[in-house]
Amino acid sequence: MSQVEAYHKPFEAKSGVKVTSVDYSGALSEIAAQVKTGNIKWDVIDLEPAEALKGCEEGLFEKI
């Protein structure tokens, strides 16, 4: 996976923090449920632009 080579490995090497990738269903409802319950499972999500915009409009994401 190109993201692993481009982002994960360099981040791990520099920070010493292990990156764990998990599959995301693509449903913003899954993110909304995590936000609502406070049970956040992910630090970073790779989204399509339309979903990212909608999630921002719904207040689901925090600026990093």
Stockholm file with secondary structure:
# STOCKHOLM 1.0

chainA/1-64         MSQVEAYHKPFEAKSGVKVTSVDYSGALSEIAAQVKTGNIKWDVIDLEPAEALKGCEEGLFEKI
#=GR chainA/1-64 SS CHHIIIIIHHHHHHHCCCCCCCCCCSCHHHHHHHHHHTCCCCSCCCCCHHHHHHHHHTTCCCCC
#=GC SS_cons        CHHIIIIIHHHHHHHCCCCCCCCCCSCHHHHHHHHHHTCCCCSCCCCCHHHHHHHHHTTCCCCC
//
